[in-house]
Amino acid sequence: MFKGGNIITKVIVAVGMKPKRKLKVVEVKLGREKALGIADYENFNILVDPRQKPYEYLNTMVHELIHHMSPSWEENRVKWWANRISRFLWSHNYRQVKQ
């Protein structure tokens, strides 16, 4: 450890890369945008319309996460992977618990 941060942070800053930020899910009614979700790259957010059924909500979150992870992918590829991952999680009883 170096004073003022760890070695990884120092290397990232030295190379010119931005340190990783936490991606945040924000629930917003997106009726006007005619979308179920939006990958907000500027603010590092995933915007999700909360008026979806649970499985659709999961699929939307996964879909927008893939957009953040692979912004160069075409929409069809993102949809295919989001559907596959969502089906896997759902079939293994992943469910969101509202608090």
N, C-alpha and C positions, 0 to 999 in steps of 0.2 A: 504494500500500500504506500502510495505517495501522499504527502500532505495535500489536502484539498480535493481528494477523490481517488478512486482506484485506478490501476494501470489501464484497464479497458477503456474507461472514460477518457483518460489522457490520450490514448492511441486514437480513439474515435475523433476527438477534437483535433488532434495533430493531422490526421488524414483528411479532415474536412467534412466528415460525415456528421449528421446530426444524431445525438444520443436518442435511443428509442423512447417513444412516448407511449403512454397507455391509450389504447383505443377505447372510446366511450360510446355506449349505446344510449341514444336520446329518443324518447318516444314523442313523436310529433304527428298530428293529423296531416296527411299528405294528399288529401283529396284534390286540392287545386293543382298539384303537380302531376296528378294521375299516376302516382307511383306507390308501391307498397313499402319501398325503402330507397334510401339514397346514401351513397358513399361520399361523405363530405371530407375530401382530401385536405382542404385548407385548415380545418379545425380539428382534424383527426377524430372525426365522429362517424358513427353509423346512425342515420336517422331511420326510425322504423315507425310505421303507422300502427298504433296500438289496437285498432279496430279489427284485427285479423284473428282468425281462429288459431289455437295454439300451434298446430303443425305448420300452418302458413307463416306464422310469426317466426318460428324456428328456421324455416327455409329462407325467409327474407334476411334474417341475421347472418346466416351462413353465406348466402349469396353476396351480401354487401361486404362481408369480411374477405371473401375471395377477391372482390374488386380491389380492396385495399392491399392485399397480399400480392396480387398479380394484375396490376393496372393495364398491362399490355394485352391481356387475354381478350378474345372476342366474346361477345355476349352469349353465344351458343355454348361455348366451352365453359363459361362461368355457370350457366344454368345447369348444364349436365353434371358438373361436379357438385354444385349446391344440392341438387336433387339427390344425388347418390349419398352424400354425407348426411343430409337430413334424414333420409330413409334409414340409414345405419343407426344414427342416434335415437331416432324415434322407436325403432324396433328393439333397441336395448333399453327402452323405458325412460329415456330422457324426457323430463317434463319441467317446465318453468314453475317455480313456486313463488307466487306474489306475496310480498311481505307488507 
